[in-house]
Every structure is written in structure tokens, then in C-alpha cells.
Amino acid sequence: MARIAVIGAGMGAMAAAARLAVAGHRVAVYERTDTYGGALRRFERDGFAFDTGPGLLPLPAVHRDLFVKTGKEPLEDRVELVQVDPSARHVFADGTEVSLPNVSRAGVVAALDEALGAGAGQRWGDFLVRAREAWDRARRPLLEEPLWPNWQVLAEREPYPAVPHKRLLRTRRAGTLAEVGAWELRDPRLAALLESHALAYGLDPRTAPASAAVLPYLDHAFGTWYVRGGLRELARAVYERCLARRVEFTFGAEVGRIVDKDGRAAGVEFADGTVAEAEFVVAGVPPRVLAGMVRGTAARGVGEVPPQPGAPSRLTVLLALRGGRPEGTAHRTVVHTEDRAGELDALFGAAPGLPGQPTVSVSRPGDPALVPDPEHEAVTLTATVPASASGDLQAQADRMIAVAARAIPGLRDRLLWHEVRTPADIARVTGAEGGAVPAPALAAAQGRLLHPANTTGLAGLFTVGGWSHPGGGLPHAGMSGALVAGLIVEGPEFRGSQ
């Protein structure tokens, strides 16, 4: 039985802690803030409640596996999962609208044909078949195994089977997500639908590899789910599972340094100079933060390979509305920008700024637990913005409300009050520089979208969470917890779940 120190109480870190405790280790979690859950926070005011981080749960199988492996108890015994249907409603720049059924290829094809014209659904359906092939090729090395020592193979190999396309007297294949949309989908609305999945993770579809096709495929194949009461309830359930397995939590504990002895992690030192000894250290912090905790020669190889660029952030606007949610309202509506090129140039150009016409995701859960009574509605708006966003964020929030009014009739008249959550708020709760939000790992693109391995250059030190392999997003954080637990319990020969 080893003593294990876990830095941070984010979702990946808690997943690792619970699995390690079940394996018989003594696990202590040290969190610098006053609560658990990382980005899964809740804001409450006047009887309204809002998720201020992710609002929907993809790939619930990851957390189902966590609960079964740490207690032989179904996740559904701890939280109420609700499949969101339709998966999403899309409002395009030309005013066209379409609602896409959840986990139904035939239903999606029919809905797109009806809304966008004959043939649109078939093109999207054929794209999903190719996206599935990319998923089958990339799933195991990107998600279920520790990062390969020769990770460059993943950087060079494009798993998406792009369709040959005649262009300028040459036969070419799409290498980026934007090219997939332009050359294979051949409809600006289908292209916007495709690119919105990348944009939601802060990826520029013009440079994101074609392998990013797996992002819409995940929604299609595994469904989109909501946790009754908000996703903060999922964080609570994982925290309580840790407590049931005798994981110790200390909040308000600022780790300043990872203690190393004879070339191996030996514990953590806090800001007040006290030390907690440990045989293993699991760090759920961004690479730059981790590098600052490891000093001298031990810092070599910590958070360095493969390279991971900075990531954009999110601006969230919480709306308290008078009047109940109309029956049949979609849980999630994506209102697409009327100036897609301008939005991408603003977000990902040489000097990133705030787009004048943002794409806005509108979340309307219709959950009685989030409102003071049935005559009110809690709505959350989300848009991608640069990390450390400068400019008038309140004005940007007003623009987001104006965009959302395209999806919510009479929004301005119903609005009681609103609150804004900025990249600075994300930075405060997660420690990520500028409030950056990590994207999932993707193959190809010279490794730009891979994340540092869970093992590090310092023996006994492991990384977990969205900033390490296999990357950002709730499922990926949970997978990182499983990988780290396997590496510690089984050793370097661990090759992932079978």
C-alpha cells in the first residue's frame, strides 16, 4: 500500500483518486480552492442555479465504468441521467433551422433533407460513416492507452479517410475540417454544423485536422446526456465516491513544490513550507503550473512533450428569465454566426480578439431544480473567446444575448437579470493561464493537438486531467484518471483497458 498525493480535485484527479483507493492505496487530495470539481461549478442567485462549466455529458460510459470499478454501483444510482432529444437545434445564418435527433442516423438524415434540401442528409450520413472509420482507427491510441513513446506516429498519421476531390486540375483530399466541409459536405450550412463542433472546443476548423471529424461523431454515436440538477451533481457524486473509498481531501491547500529525492517524487510541499510525504504524486494541473512545481534537473521532460499550444477560453452568460420554458423546447440550440470568416479571423488571427458576431450555444435545461418555480427559466449562453480576452466583455455578453434572441422569442422582455462568467473566472477556479480550456487529443496536425503523457521525466510523478493525455472534456478527463491509476497499480507495462 503506497501513499499517494493528488494535486487538485478536478474530475480527472478525483477519478484517479477513487480508482487508486480501491486498489488499496492511501490517497490524499490537496486542492487550492475551497471545493471540488474543477471547472464543474455552480452559481446560485434568487432561487436560480446554473452550471458555469460544461452543461452536457458526452460518453457517459466513462463515468459508468468509474462507478462500477470503484464500487460495483451503477452511475444511475447516484445521479439521474437524461438523454437529450433532440441532440441539438441549429439556427443557421440564413434563418434555416433544423433539430437533430439523438443517436439516430436515419432521423438525422431525414431532418437534414427536410430542412436543407434533398441530398443534404445523405452527404452528412456518408460523412458520419467516414468519421466512424477515423474513430475506430484513433480511439485506442488516443484515448484508451498511455501515450506511445513514439507519439510522432500519431502526429503524422491522418485517420480520416477523406474523399478524393478534383481541385485546380489536381486530385486532392481534405486535410483540415474546413476542407471536409467545403469539399465533401458542399453546403455552407452543413459546413457550419460541422465546424461548430470544433469551435465549441476552441479549435479553428481551418487548421484543425480532418481527424476532428470524430467530435460530431461522438455526439451522434454515443448520445448527449444531461444530469438532473446540473453537472455539478456529477462532481458531487464522484467526490462522495472518493470519500466512501476513504480518500482524504484538504481544501485551501496550495502546493508550491513537488519534493523529489534521488530522482523520484517523494511528496509535496505547501506554500507554508510544510511537507506531505508520498511514494507517488498525481498532478491535475496545467503543464506550466506543474513545471513551476518541479525544480532543477528533475524538471526535465515535465509537461514538455509533445507540444501543446495555448487554447482559447469561454465566455458564459447566465440568464434569469420570467416565464416558464415552453413545452417542446430544445435543450441546446446553436445559433450560428452570420459572419463565419470574420468570427474565425477574430478568434484565431494574429491578434485574437472578440468577434462582432459570435456563434452562441443556448442551453435551456427545463430542470425544476434550477429555477425558483415553474414560472421562471434558467438559460445559459456560451461562446468561444480568446484566453485572457481583452476588450469589453460586458459588451460581448450583450452581443451574445442579442444573438440568443434569434432562438428565444421575446428574450429581452423576459430578462430579469444576467451574470457574466469570464476567462478570468475560469483561471481562478482551474489555475489555467488566461482561463484557457483544453481540447481533446486529436491525431495528425504534426502533434499540435496531442497532450503531454501521463508519465513525466520525474519517476513517481504522473499527470491527470484535461491538460494531459488524452486531453480536455469530461470523458477525456475521466479516461486520464483510469490511465494514471493503471500506470501506478500495474507499472509501466500497463497498456490500457482491454
C-alpha positions, 0 to 999 in steps of 0.5 A: 500500500503506497501513499499517494498525493493528488494535486487538485480535485478536478474530475480527472484527479478525483477519478484517479483518486477513487480508482487508486483507493480501491486498489488499496492505496492511501490517497490524499487530495490537496486542492487550492480552492475551497471545493471540488470539481474543477471547472464543474461549478455552480452559481446560485442567485434568487432561487436560480442555479446554473452550471458555469462549466460544461452543461452536457455529458458526452460518453457517459460510459466513462463515468459508468465504468468509474462507478462500477470499478470503484464500487460495483454501483451503477452511475444511475444510482447516484445521479439521474441521467437524461438523454437529450432529444433532440441532440441539438437545434441549429439556427443557421445564418440564413434563418434555416433551422433544423433539430437533430435527433439523438443517436439516430442516423436515419432521423438525422438524415431525414431532418437534414433533407427536410430542412436543407434540401434533398441530398443534404442528409445523405452527404452528412450520413456518408460523412458520419460513416467516414468519421466512424472509420477515423474513430475506430482507427484513433480511439485506442491510441488516443484515448484508451492507452498511455501515450506511445513513446513514439507519439510522432506516429500519431502526429503524422498519421491522418485517420480520416479517410477523406474523399478524393476531390478534383481541385485546380486540375489536381486530385486532392483530399481534405486535410483540415475540417474546413476542407471536409466541409467545403469539399465533401459536405458542399453546403455552407450550412452543413459546413457550419454544423460541422465546424461548430463542433470544433469551435465549441472546443476552441479549435479553428476548423481551418487548421484543425485536422480532418481527424476532428471529424470524430467530435460530431461523431461522438455526439451522434454515436454515443448520445448527449446526456444531461444530469438532473440538477446540473453537472455539478451533481456529477462532481458531487457524486464522484467526490462522495465516491472518493470519500466512501473509498476513504480518500482524504481531501484538504481544501485551501491547500496550495502546493508550491513544490513537488519534493523529489529525492534521488530522482523520484517524487517523494511528496509535496510541499505547501506554500507554508513550507510544510511537507506531505510525504508520498511514494507517488504524486498525481498532478491535475494541473496545467503543464506550466503550473506543474513545471513551476512545481518541479525544480532543477534537473528533475524538471526535465521532460515535465509537461514538455512533450509533445507540444501543446499550444495555448487554447482559447477560453469561454465566455458564459452568460447566465440568464434569469428569465420570467416565464416558464420554458415552453413545452417542446423546447430544445435543450441546446440550440446553436445559433450560428454566426452570420459572419463565419470568416470574420468570427474565425479571423477574430478568434484565431488571427494574429491578434485574437480578439472578440468577434462582432458576431459570435456563434452562441450555444443556448442551453435551456435545461427545463430542470425544476431544480434550477429555477425558483418555480415553474414560472421562471427559466434558467438559460445559459449562453456560451461562446468561444473567446480568446484566453485572457480576452481583452476588450469589453466583455460586458459588451460581448455578453450583450452581443451574445444575448442579442444573438440568443434572441434569434432562438428565444422569442421575446428574450429581452422582455423576459430578462430579469437579470444576467451574470457574466462568467469570464476567462478570468473566472475560469483561471481562478477556479482551474489555475489555467493561464488566461482561463484557457480550456483544453481540447481533446487529443486529436491525431495528425496536425504534426502533434499540435493537438496531442497532450503531454503523457501521463508519465513525466521525466520525474519517476513517481510523478504522473499527470491527470486531467484535461491538460494531459493525455488524452486531453480536455472534456469530461470523458477525456478527463475521466479516461486520464484518471483510469490511465494514471491509476493503471500506470501506478497499480500495474507499472509501466507495462500497463497498456490500457483497458482491454 
